[in-house]
């Protein structure tokens, strides 16, 4: 299984949803300053290389069906396909670029 690299852009005319353009591992490695694991997915967002983090979480749209205020797992709903679980994902700056990321403003200029 091989990963991919995208360059995420936020056009001033329409900042959301962002536009993803294909990029290369060489481009991301030049920004990161070291080799990247080619099995993983990466994104270049505002000049910072990000890694894709994925996890399973409880569904936010359903709750237990017995009325006990959620002391056990969710029963499921149509949003999660009656499993009580959802897949979540977000882009996280790679460790070698965290200082650069933290030095940036919260909002794009």
C-alpha positions in Angstrom: 0.0 0.0 0.0 1.4 3.4 -0.9 0.5 6.8 0.4 0.0 10.1 -1.4 1.0 13.7 -1.0 -1.4 16.6 -1.7 -1.0 20.4 -1.5 -4.0 21.9 0.2 -4.9 25.4 -0.9 -7.4 27.9 0.5 -8.3 30.4 -2.3 -9.2 33.9 -1.1 -12.3 34.0 -3.2 -13.7 30.8 -1.7 -11.6 29.5 1.3 -13.9 26.5 2.0 -13.8 23.8 1.1 -10.1 23.7 0.5 -8.7 22.5 -2.9 -6.3 19.6 -2.9 -3.7 19.4 -5.7 -1.4 16.4 -6.3 2.2 16.9 -5.0 5.3 14.7 -4.8 7.1 13.1 -2.0 10.3 14.9 -3.1 8.5 18.2 -2.6 7.3 17.3 0.9 10.7 15.9 1.8 12.4 19.1 0.7 10.1 21.1 3.1 10.5 18.6 5.9 14.2 18.3 5.6 14.2 14.5 5.8 12.8 11.4 4.1 9.1 10.6 4.7 7.5 7.1 5.0 6.0 6.5 1.6 3.4 4.2 3.0 1.7 7.2 4.7 -0.5 10.0 3.4 0.9 13.6 3.7 -0.5 17.1 3.0 1.4 20.3 2.4 -0.7 23.0 4.1 0.6 26.6 4.1 4.1 25.3 3.7 4.0 22.8 6.6 4.0 19.0 6.0 1.2 17.2 7.8 0.6 13.6 8.5 -2.9 12.0 8.3 -4.0 10.7 11.7 -7.1 8.4 11.8 -8.9 6.8 14.6 -12.2 5.2 15.6 -14.4 7.2 18.0 -17.9 6.8 19.5 -20.7 8.3 17.3 -21.7 11.8 18.3 -25.1 11.5 16.8 -26.4 8.6 18.9 -26.6 7.6 22.6 -27.5 4.6 24.6 -31.1 3.6 24.2 -31.9 2.7 27.8 -31.8 6.2 29.3 -28.9 5.7 31.7 -27.1 8.9 30.5 -24.5 7.0 28.5 -22.8 4.8 31.0 -22.2 2.1 28.3 -21.7 2.0 24.6 -23.9 3.7 22.0 -26.7 1.6 20.5 -26.3 3.2 17.1 -28.2 5.4 14.7 -28.6 6.0 11.0 -25.7 8.4 11.0 -23.2 5.7 12.0 -24.9 2.7 10.4 -26.1 1.4 13.8 -22.6 0.6 14.9 -22.2 3.3 17.5 -18.7 4.1 16.0 -17.4 6.7 13.6 -14.0 7.0 11.8 -12.3 10.3 12.4 -9.3 11.8 10.6 -7.3 15.0 10.7 -4.0 16.4 9.4 -1.3 16.8 12.1 2.0 18.6 11.5 4.9 16.2 11.5 7.2 16.5 14.5 10.1 18.1 12.6 7.8 21.0 11.6 5.9 21.6 14.8 7.9 24.7 15.8 7.3 26.3 12.4 3.6 25.4 12.7 3.3 26.9 16.2 5.0 30.1 15.0 2.3 30.7 12.4 -0.8 32.8 13.0 -4.0 30.8 13.6 -5.8 32.4 10.6 -4.4 32.6 7.1 -3.7 36.2 6.0 
